[in-house]
Amino acid sequence: MKLLIICTLTLAALVTRLESVNCNCLNGGTCITYYLFHQINRCLCPDGYSGIHCEIDTDNTCYTDNGEDFRGIATEKNCLHWDLPSVIRRGSYHTDLKNALQLGLGKHNYCRNPNGRSRPWCYTKRGFSIQETPCNIPQCHKEKPTCGQRSFSKYYKIVGGSQAEVESQPWIAGIFQNTKGIEQFLCGGSLIDPCWVLTAAHCFLDRSKDKSAFKVFLGKSILNVTDNKEQMFMVDTIISHPDFTDMTGGNENDIALLRIRTPSGHCAVENNYVRTVCLPERNLYLPDNTQCEISGYGKQDFFDIYYAQRLMSANVNLISQRKCTREYYDNIRVTDNMVCAGDSAWQIDACKGDSGGPMVCEHKGRMTLYGIVSWGDGCAKQNKPGVYTRVTRYLDWIESNMNMVHTKSRPLPEPK
């Protein structure tokens, strides 16, 4: 019995999750470290993915464009494995290449298109020669953009809000900063493109510009818990609006862009927990009292010590510019670059820690990013609504800065 207990304890100690370990897991995979005689790192893959780095999309049965991004398991009868010695000796594309993972090549014989042919192919043997053979895989029918759509709309009964599953706000981003070796939650954000998160400029005021200090998480429901729903990214570009100022009593031009990448250079992958939100149409002006949604991990009360930990969501109503500047604030603190929102009982509001997060409003059947959590006088304070950056005023700035960095954004794979 004593030996059995020791063995059980030993086995329980063999598997440890280390957030600092980097296994180059893709598609929301989680890095796990196994301890036996040596430390071994492995990726724990979410449903629908497999492979050493979760790089194989087991549910994908068709290819888009010319199939360079195809990572499914389709193959032909005579396809050779990409790691076969004869393929390595005679073929141009094989597992010994430095960029084999990026090309989709591995210890398998699935069809791939590493050299930009018209469709996925594989190596086959003909006599003593090895040749490229096109694969008989159907081409995907192109779907309409999926921004602003969610797979799960119910949230359970931010201040005055309720706990929300991340499926109801799949565009929400959690931005963390490493301070003296400790990762601390900093601000919220919104995924507007597979490679870009939109947030508030004041989140980066008087803070280190060392990009390596920041991480962005997508698909996160609970701040201090990591699960295989999440996708983690490094920040390789921070662009704050050059005219941001808080000298007016409010936050003018409170907007910033973050370009995100995994350590292996990939952007976000769409699933039920991670999706882009739609940017608004130019000159979109929603009427007063339009009901919108705010979400974030911020404090539930101004005097709370800790953040909410769980993602929270709540409804607020848009307030006219005239009413906001004349009855609640003034036209110096609240400019045309801002929009106000609250609820009639003054019990619902964004709070500290929600900064940079989304205020989304439904428009033409899609959730549209109408505002960015910016500032306010306290939290849920009588006659002091929340003030948000008006996104429609910055569409040209967003587009020009994204293009300036020359990001080649690949479309998000369709959700499974």
WOFENUR-V595133 format. One record per helix or strand of 2 or more residues. SS is the DSSP state (H for helix, E for strand). FROM is the first residue (numbers start at 1). TO is the last residue. If there is no record, write none. Layout:
ss=SS from=FROM to=TO
ss=SS from=FROM to=TO
This chain:
ss=H from=2 to=12
ss=E from=15 to=16
ss=E from=30 to=35
ss=E from=39 to=44
ss=E from=49 to=50
ss=E from=56 to=57
ss=H from=85 to=90
ss=H from=100 to=103
ss=E from=121 to=126
ss=E from=129 to=134
ss=E from=162 to=163
ss=H from=166 to=169
ss=E from=172 to=179
ss=E from=182 to=193
ss=E from=196 to=199
ss=H from=201 to=204
ss=H from=211 to=213
ss=E from=214 to=218
ss=E from=231 to=240
ss=E from=256 to=261
ss=E from=278 to=279
ss=E from=291 to=296
ss=E from=312 to=319
ss=H from=321 to=328
ss=E from=338 to=342
ss=E from=358 to=363
ss=E from=366 to=375
ss=E from=386 to=390
ss=H from=391 to=404
